[in-house]
Amino acid sequence: MAAPSDFKPIIVGFLCNWCCYGGADLCGVSRFQYPPYLRVIRLMCSGRVDLEFIFRAFAKKADGVFIGGCHLGDCHYNPEGNYDALGNSFVAKRILADIGVNPDRLRLEWVSAGEGIRFAEVMNEFGAKIKSLGPFGSSEGRDVADLQSGLEAATQLVPYYKLVERERFRVPKRTEDGYREFFARPDYDRLFKELILDKLAMARIMGALRAGEGSAGGISQKLGLEPSRVAAHLELLSKQGIVRLEGNQAQLALAA
């Protein structure tokens, strides 16, 4: 779907105080031009950008989310705080895609305090990308309320994810290549699906049931999940006594 020519995106920007915010300030002082779409939230470190911040920004119908931090190796904390931002961006994009939100709406970049022109270039590029995608939900072809429901379920899952991360998803090598290799591993992909995405899907299915959706086909369409995946989760929830299946038409209701 083409974005209307008069569409003015809302981009929430989480900027590191020491580097990217300084770069944005230099950009302004130097009068470098970029679209006025960015709504800045200043943080001490890009590693402080919790997954919850990202999901809540989109749930409030931000059209894009930008995270700007120090270059890797230049972080003022640990000095590896921005590696947490890198890891969170990989995780957030995977969860957003599973919910049905275009992961291209989230962008992470490293910008130093002396790179005003780079900040302008990044924001011009990202602003054009978001404008081409159109308002939140349009490129996804999904009802915004359904996407918001999925984002709320993902937000509620964040504390659980942090526990799993501590035990199963620790990146052994704190380098950019190390992070990219870790998140591309087949065993990570399998574990992430089993421990995170399947939990998220079940939470979303429960939400659809509470909203009055009773058939597997209706839930599949509403949530944008494969029918076979919905059926498998419903069967598991039924065995756990959380959901009961009613009749040949797979009518569903919360267990008493």
C-alpha positions as CSV (number, residue, x, y, z in Angstrom):
1,M,0.0,0.0,0.0
2,A,1.5,3.3,-1.0
3,A,1.9,5.9,1.7
4,P,-0.1,9.1,1.2
5,S,2.1,12.0,0.1
6,D,1.1,14.1,3.1
7,F,1.8,11.4,5.6
8,K,4.1,12.7,8.4
9,P,5.6,9.8,10.4
10,I,6.1,9.8,14.1
11,I,9.5,8.3,15.0
12,V,10.4,7.8,18.6
13,G,14.1,8.1,19.1
14,F,16.0,6.8,22.1
15,L,19.4,8.6,22.0
16,C,22.5,8.0,24.1
17,N,23.4,11.1,26.1
18,W,27.1,10.9,25.4
19,C,27.3,10.2,21.7
20,C,24.2,10.1,19.5
21,Y,22.4,13.0,21.4
22,G,25.6,15.0,21.0
23,G,25.6,14.1,17.3
24,A,22.0,15.3,17.0
25,D,22.9,18.5,18.8
26,L,25.8,19.1,16.4
27,C,23.5,18.4,13.5
28,G,21.2,21.1,14.6
29,V,23.9,23.6,15.3
30,S,25.5,22.9,11.9
31,R,22.0,23.4,10.3
32,F,22.2,20.0,8.5
33,Q,18.7,19.2,7.2
34,Y,16.6,16.1,8.1
35,P,12.8,15.5,8.3
36,P,11.2,16.8,11.6
37,Y,9.7,13.4,12.4
38,L,11.9,12.4,15.3
39,R,10.6,12.6,18.9
40,V,13.7,12.4,21.1
41,I,14.0,10.5,24.4
42,R,17.4,11.1,25.9
43,L,19.0,8.2,27.9
44,M,22.3,7.9,29.5
45,C,23.1,4.7,27.5
46,S,21.6,2.9,24.5
47,G,21.8,-0.2,26.6
48,R,19.1,1.3,28.8
49,V,16.6,0.9,25.9
50,D,14.5,-2.0,27.3
51,L,12.5,-4.3,25.1
52,E,9.4,-2.9,26.9
53,F,10.3,0.6,25.6
54,I,10.3,-0.5,22.0
55,F,7.0,-2.5,22.3
56,R,5.2,0.3,24.1
57,A,6.3,2.9,21.6
58,F,4.8,0.8,18.8
59,A,1.7,0.0,20.9
60,K,1.2,3.8,21.1
61,K,1.2,3.8,17.2
62,A,4.7,5.2,16.6
63,D,5.4,4.6,13.0
64,G,9.1,3.9,13.7
65,V,11.5,3.5,16.5
66,F,15.2,4.6,16.3
67,I,17.9,3.7,18.8
68,G,21.2,5.7,18.6
69,G,24.3,4.9,20.7
70,C,28.0,5.2,20.9
71,H,30.1,3.2,18.5
72,L,31.0,-0.2,19.8
73,G,34.1,0.0,21.9
74,D,33.3,3.6,22.9
75,C,30.5,3.1,25.4
76,H,30.9,5.0,28.6
77,Y,29.5,2.1,30.7
78,N,31.2,-1.3,31.3
79,P,32.4,-0.2,28.5
80,E,30.0,-2.5,26.7
81,G,26.5,-1.1,27.5
82,N,25.7,-0.7,23.8
83,Y,26.2,-4.4,23.2
84,D,23.0,-4.8,25.3
85,A,21.3,-2.5,22.8
86,L,22.6,-4.6,19.9
87,G,21.3,-7.8,21.5
88,N,17.9,-6.2,22.3
89,S,17.6,-5.0,18.7
90,F,18.0,-8.6,17.3
91,V,15.5,-9.9,19.8
92,A,13.0,-7.1,19.3
93,K,13.0,-7.5,15.5
94,R,12.4,-11.2,15.8
95,I,9.4,-10.7,18.2
96,L,8.0,-7.8,16.1
97,A,8.1,-10.0,13.0
98,D,6.3,-12.8,14.8
99,I,3.6,-10.3,16.0
100,G,3.2,-9.0,12.4
101,V,5.0,-5.6,12.8
102,N,7.4,-4.9,10.0
103,P,10.9,-5.2,11.7
104,D,12.2,-2.5,9.3
105,R,10.3,0.0,11.5
106,L,13.0,-0.5,14.1
107,R,16.6,0.8,13.5
108,L,19.7,0.9,15.6
109,E,22.7,3.0,14.6
110,W,26.0,4.1,16.2
111,V,26.6,7.9,15.9
112,S,29.4,9.7,17.8
113,A,29.1,13.3,19.2
114,G,31.2,14.5,16.3
115,E,29.1,13.0,13.6
116,G,26.4,15.6,13.0
117,I,26.3,15.0,9.2
118,R,26.1,11.2,9.8
119,F,23.1,11.7,12.1
120,A,21.3,13.8,9.4
121,E,22.1,11.2,6.8
122,V,20.7,8.3,8.9
123,M,17.6,10.2,9.9
124,N,16.9,11.2,6.2
125,E,17.3,7.6,5.2
126,F,15.2,6.2,8.0
127,G,12.6,8.9,7.7
128,A,12.2,8.1,4.0
129,K,12.0,4.4,4.8
130,I,9.2,4.9,7.3
131,K,7.3,7.2,5.0
132,S,7.4,4.6,2.3
133,L,6.0,2.0,4.7
134,G,3.2,4.3,5.6
135,P,1.3,4.7,9.0
136,F,1.8,1.9,11.5
137,G,-0.2,-1.1,10.4
138,S,-0.6,-0.1,6.7
139,S,2.4,-2.0,5.3
140,E,1.6,-4.9,7.6
141,G,-1.9,-5.2,6.2
142,R,-3.2,-5.8,9.7
143,D,-5.7,-4.2,12.0
144,V,-3.9,-1.8,14.4
145,A,-5.9,-3.1,17.4
146,D,-4.7,-6.6,16.7
147,L,-1.1,-5.5,16.5
148,Q,-1.4,-3.5,19.7
149,S,-2.8,-6.6,21.4
150,G,0.2,-8.6,20.3
151,L,2.6,-5.8,21.5
152,E,0.9,-5.8,24.9
153,A,1.4,-9.6,25.1
154,A,5.1,-9.2,24.1
155,T,5.5,-6.5,26.8
156,Q,4.1,-8.8,29.5
157,L,6.6,-11.4,28.3
158,V,9.7,-9.2,28.8
159,P,10.4,-10.2,32.5
160,Y,10.2,-13.9,31.4
161,Y,12.6,-13.2,28.5
162,K,15.1,-11.6,30.8
163,L,15.1,-14.8,32.9
164,V,15.6,-17.0,29.9
165,E,18.3,-14.7,28.6
166,R,20.3,-15.1,31.8
167,E,20.2,-18.9,31.6
168,R,20.2,-19.7,27.9
169,F,20.9,-16.7,25.6
170,R,24.2,-15.3,26.9
171,V,26.4,-14.2,24.0
172,P,29.8,-15.7,24.6
173,K,31.8,-13.1,22.5
174,R,31.1,-9.4,23.1
175,T,31.9,-8.3,19.6
176,E,29.6,-7.3,16.8
177,D,30.5,-10.4,14.8
178,G,30.0,-12.5,17.9
179,Y,26.5,-11.2,18.3
180,R,25.6,-11.6,14.7
181,E,27.0,-15.2,14.7
182,F,25.2,-16.1,18.0
183,F,21.8,-14.8,16.8
184,A,22.2,-16.6,13.4
185,R,22.9,-20.0,15.0
186,P,20.3,-22.8,14.2
187,D,20.3,-23.9,17.9
188,Y,19.5,-20.3,19.0
189,D,16.7,-20.2,16.4
190,R,15.2,-23.4,17.7
191,L,15.4,-22.4,21.4
192,F,14.1,-18.9,20.7
193,K,11.0,-20.3,19.0
194,E,10.4,-22.9,21.7
195,L,11.1,-20.7,24.8
196,I,9.9,-17.3,23.5
197,L,7.8,-17.3,20.4
198,D,5.7,-20.3,21.4
199,K,5.0,-18.7,24.8
200,L,4.1,-15.4,23.0
201,A,1.8,-17.2,20.6
202,M,-0.1,-18.9,23.5
203,A,-0.5,-15.7,25.3
204,R,-1.9,-14.1,22.2
205,I,-4.2,-17.0,21.6
206,M,-5.5,-16.7,25.2
207,G,-6.1,-13.0,24.6
208,A,-8.1,-13.8,21.4
209,L,-10.2,-16.2,23.4
210,R,-10.9,-13.6,26.1
211,A,-12.0,-11.2,23.4
212,G,-14.6,-13.7,22.3
213,E,-12.9,-15.4,19.3
214,G,-13.8,-19.1,19.4
215,S,-12.6,-20.9,16.3
216,A,-9.1,-21.9,15.3
217,G,-9.6,-20.3,11.9
218,G,-10.7,-17.0,13.4
219,I,-7.8,-16.9,15.8
220,S,-5.4,-17.7,13.0
221,Q,-6.7,-14.8,10.9
222,K,-6.9,-12.4,13.7
223,L,-3.4,-13.0,15.0
224,G,-1.7,-13.7,11.6
225,L,-0.5,-17.1,12.8
226,E,-0.4,-20.3,10.7
227,P,-3.5,-22.4,11.3
228,S,-1.4,-25.4,12.1
229,R,0.5,-23.4,14.8
230,V,-2.7,-22.2,16.3
231,A,-4.1,-25.8,16.4
232,A,-1.0,-27.2,18.0
233,H,-1.0,-24.5,20.8
234,L,-4.8,-25.0,21.4
235,E,-4.2,-28.7,21.8
236,L,-1.5,-28.1,24.3
237,L,-3.5,-25.6,26.2
238,S,-6.4,-28.1,26.2
239,K,-4.2,-30.8,27.7
240,Q,-3.0,-28.4,30.4
241,G,-6.7,-27.7,31.3
242,I,-6.5,-24.0,30.4
243,V,-8.7,-24.3,27.3
244,R,-11.5,-26.7,26.4
245,L,-12.4,-27.8,22.9
246,E,-16.1,-28.0,22.1
247,G,-17.6,-30.0,19.3
248,N,-16.4,-30.9,15.9
249,Q,-16.2,-27.3,14.8
250,A,-13.4,-26.7,17.2
251,Q,-15.3,-24.2,19.2
252,L,-13.1,-23.0,22.0
253,A,-13.7,-21.5,25.5
254,L,-11.6,-20.8,28.5
255,A,-11.7,-23.7,30.9
256,A,-13.7,-23.2,34.0
